[in-house]
Amino acid sequence: MIASHSDERKNDYDEKGSSNDHLASSTSAQISTVPLREVFRIQQHQGGLDAANLDSVSPMLDDGSPHEAISPILDDDFAQVSDDRSSSSSEDDCDEIDEQMRNDEDLLDYFSLAPPVYFFTFDLASQLQQILDCSTDLCLVNHAKNRPTTLQDIVDGEFYQRLLIAERGNNFLTLTMNVDGVSPNRSSSLSIWPVFLVINEIEKGKRFALENLIVGGIWPGPSKPSREHMFVFLTDIVEQLKVLERGQVFHVHSSCGSSRRISLKVFLTSCCCDKPAQCLVQRIAEPIAKFGCGACEIHGIYNYEGRCNTFPMTEGDRLRKRDNKRYDELLLVYESNAKELAAFIERGTRGRNKLMNKHKLSVKGIQGPCVLRSLAYFDVGSSFLVDSLHNVYLGVFRRLLNMWLSTAYQDQQWSIHGQLDKLDMMLTNVHFPSTTTRLPRSLAKFNKYKGNEFRSLLLFGYSIFNGVLGSQYYSHFLILVLIMHISESRTIQTDWMDNLRHLCTQFVLIFPRLYTVRHNVQVVHSIAHIHETVKSFGPLSNYSTFNFESLLGRKKLDIYRFTNGRH
């Protein structure tokens, strides 16, 4: 059971107005509570619900339908308590409810000592219509290219071209989704998780504009959701997407000023997140786990020196890719394992840990069903895109700088810690493009770099390491520089794909030889999959979380105020 009702705080927010976003539109929000015996919180040391608890419950009871949506079982129980509380003491109420709960197993099923878990979801169709009413930057693609020679956007990639063939004769839109956690401010321990979607057919320069952003839902925290919670959270969004897949008539505004009503199907085709968020959505093991790669089934090797799993590759490795067919096979194994373990525990047989370890190997990191699998054109392997921000700039490149410049590795042959002053002097002489949004600070402060600083240094300041790094280390670093220059080009020639694949493979093969296996962690391995994402979806910059992080920065205050009822 999921209890949902229109959010009254949302209505207040609408009346008071908001300057820029869909949270203040006519779109109705829904609050959903997770069906995990967490409808209300009961303070155990108080022996039941006190007056303050009842005050927090009463708005839902007085509202009619939400009261019924929670549970018919609770109708008489809470109505009686609510009516009687004015004439009885709080202590009597607590004793009465405590006694009733001990004697009523059905009622106990709806209570938990844990805080209530709830989230907000928003209507996707109405937000789509608002965008289509106003946007003049939409370009519907209705035919596949015979043999695309260049990749400039998502619509040029192999994935989209196959979709055009499958949906020949139909008008459609595609969406890219992002799920991420954001704190209201640096000192806050809260973690708010919004779900954003953007329309891939909107021109690149306007795609991530606030007015073109779709807010699918918000998980208000206070901490990040579990995999089970994420599944429930995304379920309502997926159900809406499945309706949109069947087609709906939209009023579409064109650049020439005219408008028309056309039937459009809408498909979610891709999801770009950082790795911790991706493993929640994809329902796989953590990135640091032995099967933590979301793109393939590489088996991590535990490194006792670093106390972590590492992912070295050797020449000739043929790693099994994750895709829908393989996912379905592994999910059957996962379900069979669950039944076997339940029977094993019931018999009370020893060796449970051994059986569980065997199960972990057999499912290759799968930790339950991925809710996105039910969508028509979403692939639970390739549709999860390599993210340049977290995988490369905040991932591999930051790790390289840490090994080169930190005192922890100053005795290693790759260390250039003693050359910091020389590097800083050369950095001041680098001519960065006029469009550079954030110039890199002193390399002594690289640990405080933002993503754009790492990006600028790698793409345009890489030459300062020439003659400072050992020749073999600099040559290896240049492979990464070349990978990113190709992958983030505005136009990528399709005949570069074989070269890009070779560069990605060489980078991950050489890495453990230079820096030891101990440092060959999951984020280094992810470089091996860049060429696959580029080939299927075009240049990385068109869907990188750089774009979504910018949106989060501009919207997080509105999201925080909305989820906390502050207007």
N, C-alpha and C positions, 0 to 999 in steps of 0.2 A: 504494500500500500504506500503510495506517495500522496501526501496531502498538499494541495496547492490552492492558493487564493491570490486575488489581485492585491498588490502591495499598496497599502494606504499611504505609506511614506512616499512612494513613487508618485501618487496622485498629488500630494502636497507639493512635491518637488516641481511637478508640471505647472501647478497654479502659480508658484512663485517665480518660475521662469529659469531658463538656463540659456547661456549665450551660444552654445556651439555643438551640442551633441544629441545623439539619439536617445539618451537616457531621459531627456526632457521632451521627447516627442509624444505623439499620441499612442505609441506602442505601449501595450500594457505589460508590466512585469508580472512574473509569477514567482511566488515563494514556494519552494518545494522542500519538504523535510524528508531526510533519508530514512527508509523503513528498516532501521536497525535497532529497534526498541529504544529510540532516542527522541521520543516526542516531547517530553518535558523533563526537566531536571528536578530531582528530589534530593534535598540536602539530608543525608543520612543522620547526621548528628542532631537534626531538628525533629527527627521521627516522622517526617512527612512534609506536606506543603504548608508553608506559613502564609500569612496574609499577603506578604509581598509577592510570593509565588502566584497566589491566586489572582492578584491584580494584573500580573503579566499574562495570565491565561484568559482572563475574562473578556478582553476585546475579541478574542477568537470565538468565545462562547456566545457572545451577544450578537455576532454578525450573521447567524443563521446558517447559510450554506457551508462556510468554512468549518463551523462546528460539526456539521454532519459529515464533512469530508474527512475529518480526523478519525472518527470512529463512532458508529452507532452505540457501541458498548459504553462509551464515555458519556453519552447524553444525560442519562438519569443521574449517574454518579456525580458529575461535576455540577450539573444544574442544581442538585440538592445542596451540595456544599456551598455553591455560590449564593444560593438563597438564604442559607442559614448563617453565613459568616457574620452578618451584622448583629445577630443575637447570641452568638456563642464566642467564647474566647478562642484565641489563636491556638492555645494549648489543647483545648478540647477538640478543635478541628483536626489538629495533627494526630491526636490519639485515635480519633474515629477513622481517619483515612488510613492510618497505619494498620489498624485492626482489619479494615475492609480489604486492604491489599494482601494481607497475610492469608485471608480466606477466599480470595478471588483470583484464581490462576489466570483467567482470561484478562483481567485488568492488569495483572503483572506483566503480561506480554507487551503492554503499551508503555511501560515505564523503564527508565534506566537511570542510574546514578550519573551517567555521562551527560555533558551539556548537549542541548539539541543541535543537530547538524542540519543546516539549511542552506539554500542557495537561490539565486535569482536566474530566471531565463526570460528571454525577450522574443517577441514575434519577428521572425525573419522576413516573411513575405511583405509585411507592411514597411519594414525598413528598406527592402529592395525597391518597393514601389516609390518611396520617397526619393531614393537616389536616382532612379530612372526618370522620375518626373523632372528632375533638375539638371542632370548631367548631360553635357553636350560632348563628352569625351568617350562615349561608348562606341565600340567598333565590333559588330557581330561578324564572326568568321563563319562562312557557310560552305566552304569547300576545301578539301585537302590539297596541299601542294604535291605535284608529281614527285619531284626530288628536291627538297629544300637545300640550297647551297650555303645558306647563312642562318645563324641563330641569333635573333635579336630580342626575343621575348618568349614567354611561356607558350604562346600559340604556335611558335615555330618548332617546338620540341617534338620528339617522337611520340610522347604520351598524348599530346593534344591532337597530333595528326591522326593517330589511331582512333581517337574519339570522334573526329570529323567523319571518318569512314563508317564507324559504327552507328552514328546518328545522322547519316546522310538524309537530307531533306527536312531536318528538324532545326529550328532555331534554339540555341541554348546558351547559357552562361555557365562559367566555371568559377569556383571559389577556392581561395587558399586560406587555411585556418592557422591561427596562432594561439597557443595557450601558454601563459607564463605567470609567474608570481611577481608581485611588486609590493614594496613597503611604502606606506604613506610618507615616511621621511626616514632619514638615515638612522635616527636613534630608535626607531620603532621596531618591535619584535613581531608585529603583525605581518601577515602575508595574505594579500588579496589576489585572487586568481581570475582575471577576466578572460573570456573567449572572444577573440576578434576574427572577423572574416573580411576579405577584400575580393572585389570582382576582377578577375584576370583580364577581362575584355575592355576595361577602362584603360585609357592611355597611361603609360608608365609614370609620367610626371604628375598625374593627378590621382593615381590609384590609391595612394596612402594618405590623401587629404582627409581631414577630419570629416568633411561633409560626405565622403564616400565610404566611410567606415561602418561596418555592421557589427553590432555588439550582440553576440549570441547568448551570453550569460555571464554571471559573476559569482564566484565562490568567495564569500566575504571573510574567510579565515575562521579563527585567528591564526591558524597554521595551514600548511599545505595539505591538500586532500590525499587520502590513500588511493591506491589503485581502484578499490571497490567504490569509494566515494566518487572518484573521477568517472567511473563507468556510469553510475546513476546520474551524476551531474550532466554528462553529455547525452544521455538517453533521450531527453526531451528535445534537444537540439537535433539529434539524428532523426527522430520521428518527423520533425518539421522538414528536414532535408529530404526525407523519403517522399513526402507529399509533393515537394517542389520538383523532384525528379520526374514525376508523372506529367508535369506541365501545368502552367497557369497563365491566364491572360494578364498581361501587364501593359500599362500605358507608357510608351517609350518616347522620350523627347529627343529630337535630332539636332544636329549642329546648325542646320539651315533655318531653324525656328519652327518647323512643322512637327507634328506628333502623330502617333498612330498606336493602335491597340494590336498587339501580337501575342501569340502563344509562345511562351518560353519555358524550356526545361532548365533546371538549375542543378548542377552537379558539384559536389565537393571532390576535387581531384588531388589536392595536396595539403600537406601540413608541415609547417616549418617552426620548430621550437628548439630551445636548448635541450641538452641531453637529459637532465633530470625531469623536465616536463614531458619529453617524448616518451620516456619509459613508463610514465603514468598513463598516458593516452594509449600507447601501443600495447600496454599490459605485458611488458617484458621485464627482465631483471634489471637491476641498477647498472649504469654504464661501467662501473668498476667490477661488476661480477664476471664470472667466467664466460657467460653467454650474453654479455651486455651490449653487443653491437646490434643496432636496429636494422642493419642492411644485410648482414650475412651471419652465418653460424660459426664464426671463428671461435675456437675454444681457448680461452685464456689460460696462461700458465702461471701458477703462483710463484712469485719471486720472494724468497725468504729475506734477502738483503733489504729490499724496499718494503717488504710486508704488503705487497699489492699484487694484483693480477696483471700480467703483461701479455701483449698480443703481437709477438714477432711473426713475420712472414718469411718464407723461404721461396727461392725460385721454383716455379712449377706448381705452387699451391693453387688448388682449384676449390675455392670456398663456396659452399652452398648458399645461394642467395635466398633471402626471405621474400616470399610472394604469397598471393592468396591461396594457391594450390598447396604450397608447403605449410602454410598456416593452418589450413583445414585438417591436414594430416596430423600435425602436432597437437591440435586441439583435441582430436579424438584420443590421442595418447594421453594427454593431460586428464581428460575425463575418466579414462580407463584407470589411470594411476590413482585418482581420487577414490574410486570404488575399491580398488585393491587395498589402499591404505586404510580405508574405513573398516573393511573386513578384517584386516590384519590387527588393528587396534581392538576390535571387538573380541577377537580370539585371545587377546592378551599375550601374543607371541613376542618373544624377544627379537631384537634386531631391527627395531623401528628406524633408527638413524641410518643403518646400512641401506634399507629399502628406500628411504627418502633421498639419499644421495644417488641411488640408481635412477630414481624418478627424475631428479634434476638433470641428469645427463640425457635422459631420453626425450625431454621436451625442449631442449636447446634454449632455455631462458623464458619460455612461455609461462606466464603466471595467471592465465585466465583469458576469457574472451575479450577481444578488442571490439568496442561498440561500433567503430567505424567500418568494420568488416561487412556490415549489412547494406552499405551504400553501393550503388550500381557500379561506379567506376573508381572507387578508392582501393588502392593496393596497399596492404598492410606492410609491405616492404618498401617498394620504390616511391610510394607517395609521401613517405617521410623523408624530407629533403635534407641534404647536407647544408648546414648553416655556417656561412663564412664568418660571422661575428664570433660565435662561441667555439666552433670547431677549429678555426684557423687563427684569428687575431687574438682572441682571449684564451685560446687553447694552445695549439702547437707553438705559435710564435712567442707567446709569453713564456712558455716552458723553455724554449731555446734561450731567450734572453736571461732567464733565471739561471740556467746552467752556465752561460757565458760570463755573467756579471756578478753573481752573488758570491759572498765569501764562503758559503757552504761548499762550493766546488772549486775553490781557488787552487787546490793542489792537482786538479785534473788537467789533462793535456789540452782540453778544449777551452779552458778558462782564459778570459781576457780581462779579468777584474782589475788588474794593474794598469789597464789602458783606458780607464774611464775618462780621464781628463782629455786625452787625445781624441777619443770618440766624440765627446761633447763639443770640442773645438771644431771638428769636421762637421758635426751636425748643424752648427750655426751657419755654415757655408752652403748648405743644401738649399736649392731653389725649389720650393714646393709649388704646385699649381695654385693659381689665384683662387680656385674654388675650394681649396682645403679649408674645412670647417674648424679643425683644431690642430694646431702645430704641436709636434711632440716637445715635451719639456726635457730637461736634462735627463740623461740616461740613468743618473743616480736615483731618479724618482720613477723608474720604469714600473715599479710595483704599484704605483698609483695611477698609471696610464688608463685612459678611457679607450674604448674600442677604436675610435677614430684615430687616436694617436698611434696605436699599434699598426693600424692600416696604413697611415701615411708613411710611417717609418719603413714598413716592409716594401711597399710599392715604389716609393720615391727616394727613400734614404738608405736603401740597402748597400749602396756603394761605400759607405763609411766603414764597413767591416772588411773591405778589401785590403789586404796587407796587414790587417790586425788579427783576424782569425787565421788559423792555419789553412793552407790551400785546400786540403781535402774537406775541411768544415765549411769553408766559404763556397766551394763548388757545390756541396750538398745543399747549402742554404739557397743558392741561386736556383736550384730546381724548384723549391717552394715559391720563390719570387716569380718564376716563369709560369708555374701552375696558376697562381692567382692573377697574373696579368692576362692570361688567356681566359680564365674562368669568369673574370669580371669585365671583359671587353664589352663595349656596346654592341659590336658585331663580331661573332665568332664564325669562322669558316668551318663548315661541317667536315671538310677533309683534314681539319686539325685534330679531330677526335681521337684518332689512333695515337697521335703524338702525345696528346693530353693523358690518355690512358697509360702510355709508357712512362711518362714523367711521374705520374702518381704512384705507379708500381715501384719505380726506381727509388723514390723518396722513402717509402716505407721499408724497402729491402735494405737500403744502406743505413738507415737510422740506427738499428741496434749494433751494427758493426762499429759505428763511430762513438755512440753514446752509451753503449752496453744495453743489454736486454732490460735491465732494471727500469730504464726510463721510457721503454716502448709501451706506454699505457694506451688506453682506449682512444683518447683524443688524437694520438699520433696515427693509430690505425685508421681513423676516419678519413684521412687524406686519400686512402686507397679508393674511396667511393665517390670522390668529387666528380670524376669524369662521367660516372653513371647518371648523377643528378643533372649535370650540364647537358648531356645528350638527350635526356628525357624532357627537361623543363627549361632549357636555355640558360643564359648567364645568371650567375649566383646573385648578382645585385638586385634582380627583379623580385626576389622573394626573401632575401636575407632578413633576419630579425633586427638588423640595423633599422629597417623601416618601422617595424612594430615597436621596438624600444623607444623610438622617437615619439610614437603615438602614446605609449604608456607614460612617458615623461610629461606629456601635455595633458593627459586625461586622468592621471592617478588621483589628483585632488578631487575632481568631480566624482570619480568612482568611490573614493573613500567617504565623501560626504553622503553619497547616495546610499551606500550600504549601512551607514550609521545614522541615517535619518537627519543629517545636518544640512540645512539649506541656507 
